[in-house]
Every structure is written in C-alpha cells, then in structure tokens.
Amino acid sequence: MIKLNNNKFKIHRLLRALFGLETTRLDLLAIVISALSFAALTLILNSNSDALATKTIVLIILALDIGGGVVANFTTGTNNYYAESLKKRYLFVVFHLLQPSILIWIFPSELLAILGVSLFTLTSSIIVLNIKKQYNQRIIAVTLLLFSLFLSTLLNYSDPLTKMIMQLFSIKLILAFSVNWASNDKN
C-alpha cells in the first residue's frame, strides 16, 4: 500500500491561483495525474486531426488546465484561496471566458455547441456563487451541472473530444469551483 504524507506545504506565489496558499502531496498528485491523463487522452483523440501544430499545442495546454482544474477546484487549498474573496471568485469565472474562445478558434465548426454550453456554465457558476448556504450551493450546483450535461448531449457536437472538454469545463466551474466546499453551515 502506498502511504502519502498529507502534511501541507506552502505554494509559490506564482502558482497560488492554481493550488491555493498551501496544499498536500495527495492533492498535488491527484491534480497532476488528472491533468496529464486528460492531456494524453486529448492527444490520442486528436491524433487524426489535421489541426496546425500551434492549435494542437494550445489544445494540450487547455486539456492540462481543465483536467487538473477539475480536481484542483475541489481541494481545500484552492477552495480556501478563493473563499477569501467573492471578487476573486468572480474574476476566476470571468477569466474562463477565455477557454471557450480558444476552443472556438481550434474547433470553429463547434461554435454553437461551445457557445451554448459555455454561456450556460458561466451563468450557472455565477448563480451558485451567489447562494450563501453551502448545502443549497451543492444541490443547485449539481442540478445545474446535470442540465449542462443534458444540454451538452442535445447539442450537435461533431467531435467527441470537444463535447468531453465542455463537460469537464462545466464540472470544473459549476460544481468544483462555485461551491464553497470548506464552508460549514448546517442547512
């Protein structure tokens, strides 16, 4: 059996937006494994593409961010870093307008599907951020995430990779990020 030391360690200031002020080895390992696994899957699923090398490199960087970000946003370090300030949380969500824009540049034929899921995801994230009670945040976030997955299924993606990226994007923002997982309210 592998035993990981879960002692917390400080994060360099340049990486705090990703991991928070401090994290554990287990959290960091899970984030890295998730990021690398999704990047590898992206490479495999995109291997038959005739996309330019530049677009492929940007897509891999995006996959690293989204794959790792899903896990990172559930961790205590990242959650606590953003829980300090609602303004930081809003900026994080607004910054994520960039990812769908990049995806549209890489997959222009997926414009409507990417826009539809992105707008729903970003709006849902803002709704969840404005809910005060953690329990209510979780229930509303899961419900909105399900609707996002339904929407993603109904939209006509021609590329399964794009659909998967957008579904992970929704999980990352609606459920993992927008819910304050460290809050301790009763209802």
C-alpha positions as CSV (number, residue, x, y, z in Angstrom):
1,M,0.0,0.0,0.0
2,I,1.2,3.5,-0.8
3,K,1.3,5.9,2.0
4,L,1.4,9.6,1.2
5,N,2.3,12.1,3.8
6,N,-0.5,14.6,3.8
7,N,1.4,17.3,5.6
8,K,0.7,20.7,4.0
9,F,3.3,22.7,2.2
10,K,3.4,26.2,1.0
11,I,2.8,27.0,-2.7
12,H,4.9,29.6,-4.5
13,R,3.0,32.8,-5.1
14,L,3.0,32.4,-8.9
15,L,1.1,29.1,-8.5
16,R,-1.4,30.1,-5.8
17,A,-4.2,30.7,-8.3
18,L,-4.0,27.0,-9.2
19,F,-3.3,25.4,-5.9
20,G,-4.1,27.9,-3.2
21,L,-1.7,29.1,-0.4
22,E,-0.9,25.5,0.6
23,T,-1.7,22.0,-0.5
24,T,-0.9,18.4,0.3
25,R,1.1,15.8,-1.6
26,L,-2.0,13.8,-2.2
27,D,-3.9,16.8,-3.6
28,L,-1.0,17.8,-5.8
29,L,-0.5,14.2,-7.1
30,A,-4.2,13.9,-7.9
31,I,-4.1,17.2,-9.8
32,V,-1.0,16.3,-11.8
33,I,-2.3,12.8,-12.6
34,S,-5.7,14.2,-13.8
35,A,-4.1,16.9,-15.8
36,L,-1.6,14.6,-17.5
37,S,-4.2,11.9,-18.1
38,F,-6.6,14.3,-19.8
39,A,-3.8,15.8,-21.9
40,A,-2.8,12.3,-23.0
41,L,-6.4,11.4,-23.8
42,T,-6.7,14.6,-25.8
43,L,-3.6,13.8,-27.8
44,I,-5.0,10.3,-28.5
45,L,-8.4,11.6,-29.5
46,N,-6.9,14.4,-31.6
47,S,-4.3,12.3,-33.3
48,N,-6.1,12.1,-36.6
49,S,-6.8,15.8,-36.7
50,D,-5.2,17.9,-39.4
51,A,-5.0,20.8,-37.0
52,L,-1.9,23.0,-37.1
53,A,0.8,22.2,-34.6
54,T,0.1,25.5,-32.8
55,K,-3.6,24.6,-32.3
56,T,-2.6,21.2,-31.0
57,I,-0.1,22.6,-28.5
58,V,-2.7,25.1,-27.3
59,L,-5.3,22.3,-27.0
60,I,-2.9,20.2,-24.9
61,I,-2.3,23.2,-22.6
62,L,-6.0,23.7,-22.3
63,A,-6.5,20.0,-21.5
64,L,-3.9,20.2,-18.8
65,D,-5.7,23.2,-17.3
66,I,-9.2,21.7,-17.5
67,G,-8.2,18.2,-16.4
68,G,-6.1,19.4,-13.5
69,G,-8.6,22.2,-12.7
70,V,-11.5,19.8,-12.1
71,V,-9.6,18.2,-9.2
72,A,-7.8,21.3,-8.0
73,N,-11.1,23.2,-7.6
74,F,-12.3,20.5,-5.1
75,T,-9.2,20.7,-3.0
76,T,-9.1,22.6,0.3
77,G,-6.1,24.7,-0.7
78,T,-7.7,26.1,-3.9
79,N,-11.1,26.4,-2.2
80,N,-9.8,28.3,0.7
81,Y,-7.7,30.6,-1.5
82,Y,-10.8,31.7,-3.5
83,A,-13.2,31.6,-0.5
84,E,-11.4,34.6,0.9
85,S,-12.9,36.9,-1.7
86,L,-16.1,36.8,-3.8
87,K,-14.4,39.2,-6.1
88,K,-11.6,36.6,-6.7
89,R,-14.3,34.0,-7.4
90,Y,-16.0,36.3,-10.0
91,L,-12.7,37.1,-11.7
92,F,-11.9,33.4,-11.9
93,V,-15.3,32.7,-13.6
94,V,-14.9,35.7,-16.0
95,F,-11.3,34.6,-16.8
96,H,-12.9,31.3,-18.0
97,L,-14.4,33.1,-21.0
98,L,-11.0,32.6,-22.5
99,Q,-11.2,28.8,-22.6
100,P,-14.3,28.6,-24.8
101,S,-12.9,31.3,-27.0
102,I,-9.8,29.2,-27.5
103,L,-11.9,26.1,-28.2
104,I,-13.9,28.0,-30.9
105,W,-10.6,29.0,-32.5
106,I,-9.4,25.4,-32.5
107,F,-12.8,23.9,-33.4
108,P,-14.7,26.5,-35.4
109,S,-17.3,24.0,-36.6
110,E,-18.4,23.5,-32.9
111,L,-19.2,27.2,-32.4
112,L,-22.8,26.9,-31.4
113,A,-22.3,24.0,-29.1
114,I,-19.4,25.6,-27.4
115,L,-21.2,28.9,-27.0
116,G,-24.3,27.2,-25.7
117,V,-22.6,25.2,-23.0
118,S,-20.2,28.0,-22.1
119,L,-22.9,30.6,-21.6
120,F,-24.9,28.1,-19.5
121,T,-21.9,27.1,-17.5
122,L,-20.7,30.6,-16.7
123,T,-24.2,31.8,-15.8
124,S,-24.7,28.7,-13.6
125,S,-21.4,29.4,-11.9
126,I,-22.4,33.0,-11.1
127,I,-25.8,31.7,-9.8
128,V,-24.1,29.2,-7.5
129,L,-21.6,31.8,-6.3
130,N,-24.4,34.0,-5.1
131,I,-26.0,31.3,-2.9
132,K,-25.0,31.7,0.7
133,K,-25.6,28.3,2.3
134,Q,-23.2,25.5,1.3
135,Y,-25.9,22.8,1.3
136,N,-28.0,24.9,-1.1
137,Q,-24.9,25.6,-3.2
138,R,-24.2,21.9,-3.6
139,I,-27.8,21.0,-4.5
140,I,-28.3,23.8,-7.0
141,A,-24.8,23.2,-8.5
142,V,-25.4,19.5,-9.1
143,T,-28.8,20.3,-10.6
144,L,-27.3,23.0,-12.9
145,L,-24.5,20.6,-13.8
146,L,-26.9,17.9,-14.8
147,F,-28.7,20.4,-17.0
148,S,-25.4,21.4,-18.6
149,L,-24.7,17.7,-19.3
150,F,-28.1,17.3,-20.8
151,L,-27.5,20.4,-22.9
152,S,-24.2,19.1,-24.0
153,T,-25.8,15.8,-25.0
154,L,-28.6,17.6,-27.0
155,L,-26.2,19.9,-28.9
156,N,-24.8,18.6,-32.1
157,Y,-21.1,18.2,-31.5
158,S,-19.3,16.7,-34.4
159,D,-16.2,16.0,-32.3
160,P,-16.5,13.8,-29.2
161,L,-13.3,15.4,-27.7
162,T,-14.9,18.9,-27.8
163,K,-18.0,17.5,-26.1
164,M,-15.9,15.9,-23.3
165,I,-13.8,19.1,-22.9
166,M,-17.0,21.1,-22.5
167,Q,-18.5,18.6,-20.0
168,L,-15.3,18.8,-17.9
169,F,-15.4,22.6,-18.2
170,S,-18.9,22.5,-16.7
171,I,-17.9,20.2,-13.8
172,K,-14.8,22.4,-13.1
173,L,-16.8,25.6,-12.9
174,I,-20.3,24.8,-11.8
175,L,-19.6,22.1,-9.2
176,A,-15.9,22.1,-8.3
177,F,-15.3,25.8,-8.2
178,S,-18.5,27.6,-7.5
179,V,-19.4,25.6,-4.4
180,N,-17.5,26.7,-1.2
181,W,-16.6,23.2,-0.1
182,A,-14.9,24.3,3.1
183,S,-18.0,26.2,4.4
184,N,-19.6,24.5,7.4
185,D,-23.3,25.6,7.6
186,K,-26.0,23.2,8.7
187,N,-28.7,23.6,6.1
